[in-house]
Amino acid sequence: MADQTYLDWPFLSDAHKDFAVRLRRWAETHVAPLGEPEHGDAAVDAHCRELVRLMGEAGWLKSSVPGENGHLDVRRLCLAREIFGYHSGLADFSFAMQGLGSGPISLFGSAEQKAHYLPRVATGEAIAGFAISERNAGSDVGAMTSTATRDGADYLLNGEKTWISNAGLAHQYVVFARTGDAGTKGISAFIVEADRPGLSVSERIAVSAPHPLGSLRFDNCRVPATQMLGMPGEGFKIAMATLDVFRSTVGAAALGFARRGLDEAVRQSRQRQIFGKQLADFQLTQAKIAEMALRVDAAALLIYRAAWTKDRNPTGRVTREASMAKLFATDEGQQVIDQALQLFGGRGVVSGNVVEGLYREIRALRIYEGTSEVQKLVIAANVFASTGD
């Protein structure tokens, strides 16, 4: 990674800098050599399991759960996703889902729930999943139709979730279902273990950058009421508070992809000869590199501002800052990688080329955890709310 001066920014402490340096060294020797998996669900699943195992054994997954102070270190989450994203899209995915999948437990779980689930997530013994999206209820969470009906000491879950990361791979999912009236106030959250009768993986979804992604079906899946997170009807609040933490980390993943794209573009510009000169000697190339570097630094500033703001006040909301970070970093990161691919010419679209892989990996980041369009609505709502009349 060419530019490491951002680690000296005041947003990051010496402890964060030390963490980043150590993790970067580890990723270079343990993640980069793994390469990309072969095609097919089984190969992708096995690759992710191996990544989680390695991260857990090395202690990196401890950053995906609260520390001794009881809070998530969002700056550390962002640094980890940036570094893993630089080396491997699946490494970023595997780390991120341990945090997102257990995030509601970290933020809203009872002492018993935290003690039971979080240690195994931190060691990599258990893989976590987060199940909120439905075919007609993605950005519009209030349109959710999955239900959880009280039956004695249990709830019966029915319905289907789709676009679920770690579908079929996770040991437990945080599942959101309707326990009350229509709209967001009738939604509750549950921890559902993967081996529960009535829970099945109904399909696997093939996407441009292979990830463990699929749909879950619930057919009278019986879940003890003690597995509910928080109180009935608090599901939407739990989901939004979780995304409040992790949206800035999505931007960090995009930043990692973009940094790699910039480094690859600089390397290509120095190595490629055209018309008797290095590609780097042409002003058009220099202009592209300058724009890419600008986008990378601006994205990093927004990401670590959001993370720093959250870490300063762990119980406060950073909806505006996190949405800005995700929106800008994912949109501009894609522009960086597009320009990197352009500098590679025809080689840039050859399967197996680094920038070709980055091009496929970054596109989904503008969709999940709130599309770019949704982020604009969120930001505007916060602007109007803060300015008043």
N, C-alpha and C positions, 0 to 999 in steps of 0.2 A: 504494500500500500504506500504510494508515493508520499502523500501529504499526511503527516501525523501531528502537525502543529496545533490542530484543533483540540488535542488532548490538554493543551495548556490554557484553554479558555476558562474563564472564571466560573462557568456553569459546572465544571467538573473538578472534583477534589483530587488530592494526591492518591487517595485510595481507588478512585475510579480510574485514574491514569494507570496505576499499577495493575488493576484488574484487566484493562484493555491490552496492555503490553503482554501480560502472561497469557491471556486467552488467544491473542493473535499468534503467538509462538506455538501454542498448542494446536490451534486450527491448521497452521501450516504443515504440521507433522502428522496430524491424526485425521483431519477432515479432507484436506486437499488430495492426499493420496488415494482416497476411496473413489474419487471420480464420480461418474453418474451411473445409476443402476441400469441394468438391461430393461428392455420393454416388458410390460406385463405387470398385473397387480401383485403377483406373488413376489417378484423381484423388487418392486418399489416398497412393499410392506417390509420385506426382509432388510432392505437398506435402511429404512426408518428405524426399525427395531435396533439395528446395530448402532446407528447414530445415537439413539437415546441411551443405549447401554454404555457407550463410550463416554458420553457427556455425564451420565450419572456416576460412573466409576471415578471420573476425574474431578467430580465435585461441582461442575459448572451448573448443573440443574438446581443447585441450592438457590441460585439467583431467581428462579422462577416462582419461588414461594417466599412468604414474609421472613425477614431476618429476626434477630433477637429483639428488635424494637417493636415487632409485631406488624411492620409495614413493608410493602413491596418497595424496593429500590428501583424506581422507574428509569433513572439514568443508567443503572447497570443493565436493566432489561434492554434498553436502546443500544447500548454499546455491544451487548452480546448479539443482538439481531443484526446490527450493522456488520460485525466481524464475520458471523456465520454466513450472512448473505453475500459477502464479498467472495467467499470460497465455494458456497454450495447452496442452491435454492432449497434443497431438501434438508440441509442442516439447519437453515433458518426456520423452516417449517417445523421440524421436529422440536427444536427448542421453544418456538413460539407457542405451539399447542400445549406444551406442558404448563406454560404460564396462563394462557387464555382458558384452557380446559379446566384448570383448577382455580382460576381467578375468583369466581363467585364464592368458592369455599374459603379462599384466603380473606376475602373482604366481608363475607356475611355468614360464614359457617359458625356453628356452635363450637365450643371447646372440644367436645367429643368428636365432631365431624372433622375438625382440623387435625386432631391428633391421629385419627384413623387414616385419613387420605393423604395429607400433605407430605409426611415423611417418605412414603413410597413414591410419590411423584418426584421428590427431590433426589432420590437415589436412582431413578430410572426403572425401578421395579414395576411401576404402574404407569401406563400411558393414559393421558387424559383427553377428553373430548367435550365439545361445546355444541349443544343442539338447540338452535332457536329458529332457523330459517325453514320456511315451507314454500311450496310451489307458488302460492299466491300471497305469501307473507314473508317478504325479504326485508326491504326497507320499511314497509308498512307492517310493523310488528303487531299493531292492533287488529290486523285482519287474521291473526292466528286462529286456527280451527281445532288443533289438537286439544284434547280435554283430559282432565284429571278429576275423576269423580270419587268422592269420599265413600268408602265401604268399610265401616267399622274402624279398625285401627290402621287401615291402609287406604291408599288411593289406587284407582284403576286408570291407567293411562291408555288412551286410544288416539290414533292418528298417525301421520307420517311427517318426518322431517327430511329435508333434502339439502344438498350442498354442505354436508356435514364432514368436516375434516376429521381424519382418523376413524371414519366409519369402518367397523370391522376390525380395527386395530386397537382401539381404546379398551382399557379395563373398566372404566366408568365414564359416564357422560353427565354433564349438567344439562338437564332437559327442562325446557320451558313449555308449560301447557296451561290451558284455560281452566280455572277453578271457579270463576264467577262470571259476571256480566260481560257483555261485549266491550271491546276497547282495551286499552292498555291496563286499566285498573283491575281487570279480572284475571290477570296472568300470575302464575306462581312458578317457582323454580324447585327442581328436585335433583338429588344425586341418584342416578340410576346405574347400577352395576351391569356390566355387559352380559353377564350370564343369567339375567333375570328371565324367567319364562314369559313369553309374550313379546320379547324384544328381538327383532331380527334385522339383518341388513338386507333390504329389499332390492338394492342395485348398487353397482359401482359405476362411477361417472368418469369417463375418460376425458381429460382436458389437455390443452396444448403443452403444458409443462406438467408431466406426470406427478401426481400426489395421491395419497390415500384419501379419496373423496367419494362419498356415496349417500345413499338414503337409508333412513331407519324407519322401521314400521313398529308400531305399538298396538298389540291386540290384547286388550284386557291385561296389560302388564301390571302386575300387583307390586306396589312399592309402599313400604311402611311409611306412615305419616312422619316418623322421626327422620326421614330422609329429605324432608322439605327444608329448603334454605330460607331463613327468615320466617316471615308470617305469610298467611294466605293473601294473595293480591299484591305482593311485593316483587313479583318476578320482573316486571318492566324496570323498576328502580334498580334491581340487582344487575340486570343486563346492561343498562345505561352506565352505571357506575363502573362496571367491569370494562366496558368499551372506552370509558373516559381515561382509564389507565393505559389500555393496550393500543388505542388508535395511534398514539405517537410512536409506538414501537413498529407499527406497520410502515410509517414513514422512515424509520431507521433501517428497516429491511430494504426499502427502495434506495436509501442512501448507500447501503452496502453494494447493491447491484450497480448503482450509478458510479460509485468510486471505482469499481472493477472495470466498468465500461470506459471510464476516462483513462485509467492506467493502460488498458489494452489499446485505446486509440493513440495515446502518446507513443507507446512502443511501436505500433504499426507505422506511425508517421515518421519515426526515425529510421525504421528499417526498410521501408518501401522506396524504391527508386522509380522515378517517372520523369520523362523528358530530361534525363541527365542530372536530376536533382533529387534530394530527399523530399518526400511528400511534405515534411515539416517545414521546408523552406518556402512554401507557397503561402501567400497572405490569406487565401481562402481557408487553408488548413488552420493557420494560426487563429483566425477569427472563430472557427468552430471550437477549437480547444479552449479559447478564452471564454466563450459562452458556456461550454460544458463545466469549466471550473467555477464560473460564477453561479450556475445552478446548483452545483454540489455544495458550495459553501453556504449559500442562502438557505438551502434545505437543512443543512446541519444546524444552523443558527436557530431555525424555527423548532426543530426537533428537540434540541437540548434545552431551549428555553421552556418548552412545554414540560419536559421531564423534570427540570429543575424546579419549576413552579409547583408541580405536584409533590415532589419530595419535600419542599419547604412546608407544605400544608397537606399532609396525606389524607385528611378527612374532607378537604375542600374539593370543589369541582374545577376542572380545567378544560371544560367542554370547548370553549372557543379556541384556546391555544392548541389543544390536541387535534381538533378538526383542521385548523390552519396547517399544522405540521403534516398531517396525513395528506391533505389535499395537495399542498405545494410539492412535497417530496415525491409523491407518486406520479403526479402529472409531469413535473420537471425531470424526474429520474427517467421516465420513459423517453423524453426528448433527448437526454444525454445519451442513452443507449442507442436510439435511432441514429444520432449523429455518428456515434462510434461505428455502427454497422455500415454507414455510408462511406466512412473512410476506409473500410476494408473492401469496398467494392463487391464483386461477385463472391469472394470468399466469405463475406459477412453473412450470407444466407445459406452457406453449406452446413448441413447437419453435423453437429459435433464441434463447430467453431464456438469459442467462448461467448462472443457477442451474440451469436444466434441463440444460444441458450439463455442468455440474459434477456434478450428480446421477448422470448416466450415467458420467462419467469415473471417479469415485472408487470405484464399486462393485467393480471388478476388483481394486483394490489390496488388498482383504481376502482375495484368493484367491492371486494369483501370488507366487512366491518364498516359499511356505509359507502356508497358510491361517491364519486367526486361531486355529482350533482347534489346529493344529500348533504355532503359537507358544506356546500355553499349555502344551503337552506339553514343549516345549523348555525353557521357563522353569522348570517344575516339576522337570524332571530336573536342571537346574543347581542349584536350591535344595536338593534332596535330596543331591546330590553335595557341595555346599559345607558342609552342616551335619553330615554324618556321622551317628554313632549318637546 
